[in-house]
């Protein structure tokens, strides 16, 4: 949701500095109206006119492409004058008038999948956008389908439960409940399997609301992976499933490079190209991550103070990046403005 100009521009300018080193670039996303708040009295944002003006200032100041949500058909045309991508919220993904109005702008459209719909059910929503005829100067031009993307937003499994399916995760979730502290299980409201895994890690800490040191957090992470392995085995699940985790208390950090049953793949009909390589994890350490005329890089330092972790090197020059070994974790702790870090084998 859009905030005041100072914060909007601060975030956008930082993203703009990173954009050149991110494959595919970066899109700035913010909403002028969060119309689907569960609480009627909750803050919804600045509204259409003020919000679009704020987005225009971000675009003009940074050059970043802009994405925003639209909730009503009449919001599409004015929004399209400012932004590059119109986003359809998940709860509205079958609203014909809204989808057609978005398509008629000729702008790229991102449709969030409704949590009650199976992926194939989104074909109808896509066709509504694709079939819209863009209007130019009030005159309908020849059909020119806009670019369309669909975003996974989870699926209902049972009454009020949302989970995004890590391969076969829905078969495991109910067995995980007994390993998650009840007070944490009651707080799970998200749409991803990662929230269950996070709760599983927290449940193995002495105080899930405290600030564990790197050793306790790494031990809790390994304990959570052991539970996942045990539950997978109980269900006969043996297909490759990556579990790269990154957890931080603000003072310590733990990140894993791990995959269950790597090399065992699903049937060819369900095999994705992303299933094949072992998931990667890279890091770079130094003084601080800086922008220069040659691009972004981690500045060298005799005393390491910064650690940056990513799924792959973020710079063209990868000489300062190191790959985390397979079946390993990296831990980091800041003490007296000095960074202490190490890589450990994952004994799970």
N, C-alpha and C positions, 0 to 999 in steps of 0.2 A: 504494500500500500504506500502511496506517495506520502512523504513527510514534508517538512519545510525545505525551501530551496537550498539552504546551506548543506543539509544532510544529503539531499538528492544529488547535488553536484559533487559533494565529497566522494560519495560512493561511485558515481558515474565516472568521475575523473580517474579514480583508482582503477576501475575496470578498463577504461580506455588505455591506460598505460600497459595493462596486461594483454590487451586484445591482440597485438601483433605476434605474441608468442603462444597464443592459444589456437590450435588447429580449428578452422572454421569460424574463428572470431568470437565475439561476445555480443549478445543482445541484452540491452537494458530493459528489464521488466518491472513495471509498477502499475498499480491499479488506481484509478480516480474514484472508484466506488466499489466497496466490498458489499454487494447487495444481498449476499446470502449468509450474513452473520446469524448465528443461532440466537443471539441476544438482541432484541429489538432496540435496546438502548446503547448498543456498542457503537464506537466510532467507526464510520464507514469510509471516510476519506473526504477530499476536498470537493468532490462533485465534478460533473462533466466539464464545464467551461474553465473553471480554475485549474482542474487537473490537466486538461489538454494544454493549457498555457504553460504549466510547469514542465510537462513532458517536452514541449517545444524548446524550452530553455535548456533542458538536458541535451536534446539533439543538437541544438545550435552550438553549445559549449564544447561538446565532446565528439560529435560526428558519429556516435554509436547508433546503430539501428535500434528502434524502440518497439516494444510489445506491450499491449495493454488489454485488459478484459473488457468485453462488451456484454451487457445483459439485456438490452432492448434493441429492436431493429433500428429505431431512430437514432441510436448512438453510433451506428456503424459509419455512416457517411462523414459526419464531422470528425470522428476519430481517425478515419482513413486519410484525412488531410494532414494529419500530424505524424501518425505512427506508421511503421513498416509492416507490423504483424498484428492482426486482430485475433484475440484468443476467446474461444467459447468455453465458459465454465462447464464442469462435468455435469452439474445438475440441469444444464440447458442444452445438452448435446443433441437432443432430438427436436428442438424447437425449430420448426420449418421456417417460419418467418425470419427468425434471427439468423439462421444459417444462410438463407437466400440473400438477406440484406448484406451479410458479410461477404459473400461471394460476389455480389454485384459491384463491390468497391474495386475489385481487381487486385486487392492487396493479398499478401500471403495470410493464410488462416491456420491457426493451431486449434484443434478441437480436443478437449480433454474427454477421455472416455468415461462415461457414467459408470459408477461403481456397481450398478445392477446389470450391466450389459457384458456379454461375452465379446471378445475382440472382433469376431466376424460380424457382430451386430452393428459395428460402426460403418459398414459399407454404405448404409442408407444415408447417414449423416454426411459422409464424404461426397456422395452423389448429389446431395442437395446443394452443397457449396460449388461443386464442379459444374453443375448444370445451370448455375446462375449466369446471366448475361451482363457483363459490365456495362455501365452507362457512362458515356463520355459527353459532357456538355449538355446533358439532358436527353441525348439521343442514344438509343441502344446500339452498341457496336456489335461486330461479329463476335461470337463466343470466343473467349480467351481464358480458359480455366486458370484460376489462381493457383499458386503453390499451396499445398495442403499438407499439414502434419497432424498426427494423432498422438496424444500423450496418454500413457497408462496412468490411471488414477486408482488402481486397486479394484477389488471385487468383493462383494458381500459374501461372507461364508458364515451362515447362521445369523441369528438375530442381532443386528447392530454391529457386527464384527467386520472389519476391513483388513485384508491382507493382500500384499502383492506377492505373487507366487515365485519365490526362489524354487528351483525345480523340485517338485513334490513337497513343497513346504506345507501345503494344506493338510497333507497326510500326517505331518509331524506335530502340528501346532498344539493339539490338545494334550499330547504327551509331554510337551514342554511346560505346561501349566504347573505341574507338580514340582518343577525345578525353579520356578519363579516365585519370589516372595509375594504373598497375597496383596500387600499394599502397593507393590509395583505393578502387578497384573491388572489391578483396578484402574491404574493410570494410563494404560495402553489405549490410545485413541487413534493412532496413526494408521497409515495405509500400507506400511512396508514390513517385510519380514525383519528388516534391520532393527526395528523398534523392539521386537521380541528378543532378538539376540542381544541388544543393548540391555534390556531388562534382565536377561540371563546373566550377563557379565556383572551387573550391579548386585544381583542376588548372591554372588560369591564374594562380595566385599564385606568386611566386618561392619561397616557403616555405609550403606548405599547412598546416603546423602552427605557423606563426609568427603575428605580430600585424601585419597590413598596415595602412597608413594609409588614409584615406578615398579618396585618389586611386587607389591600387593596387586596393582592393576594388571601387571603381566600375568601373575598367577591366576587371577580371576578370569582373564581372557582365555588362558589355556584350559581352565576348568570348564568354561562355557563351550569351547570347541569339543572337549571330551564328551559333554552331554549331547551335543549335536551328533557326534559320531555314533554314540550309543543308540540314540533314538532312530537315526537313519538305519542302522543295522537291524533294529527291531522291526522296521517296516520293509526290510529287504531293498532299500534304496541304494543303488550302487553306480549311479550315473555321475559324471563329473560335475561338481558344484563348487565354484569359487567362493571363498569367504575372506575377502580383504576387508579388514576392520581398521578404523582409526578412532581412537578414544583419547580424550584429554580432560584433565581436571582444571586446566588453566595453568597448572604448575608442572605437571608431568604429561607425557604423551606416550602412547603405545600404538603401533601400527603393525598389522600382520600381512604377510604374503602367503596365502594358504589356499589349498583346494582339496576338497574331499574327492577321493576316487578319480584322480586325474588320469585321463587316458581312456576312461570308460564313457562312451557316448550314447545318447538315445538313438532310437531308430532314425534312419536317414531322412524320413519324412519330417522329423522334428529337429533335425540337426541344424544349428545355426553356425555361421562362419566364426562367430565370437566364441563358440564352444571349444574350438580347436587349440588355440595357443594357451599356454599357462599364463594366468593373469599376472601382470607386471606391477612392480612397485619400485620407485626410484626416490633418492633423496640427495640433497646437496646441503652442505654446511659451510658457514663462514661468518663474516661480520654482519652483513645485512644484504637483502635482495634489493638491488638498485637498478635504475634505468640509466642507460648511457647512450651515446650516439651509435654504438655498435649493437644496441639491444639490451635486454634485461639479463642480469647475471648476478650470482652470489659473489659479493666482494670478499676477497681473501682477507684472512685475519689470523694472527698468531694464536689468539684466544677465540674459539668458536662461541658465537652468541646467538646465532640463528640457524634454524633447521627448517627446510622446506621439503615436504613430501608430496609426490604426485604419482599418478599411474604411469606416467612416462615423462621424460625430460621436457621441460617447458621452453627450452632455448635451442637455437640452431647449433650453437657450440655446446656439446654435451660433455666436454672434458672435465667439468666440475661436478658432474652427476655420477652417483654410484647406484648400482642396482642392488636392492635387497634380495638375498638369495631365496630360492624356493623353500617353502616350509620353514620360514623364519619370521621373526618379529624384530622391530627396531624400537628401542625405548629411549626416551630423552627426559632429562630433568634440568631445570635451571636453578642454579645455586649461586648467589652473590653475583648475578649478571654473567655467569659463565655457564655454558651449556655442556652437560655431560650426557653422552649417548653411547649406545652399543647395540649390536645385533646379536640375537640369541636364536638357537634352534628351537623349533616348536615341538615339544615332546607331548604329542597328543595321540 
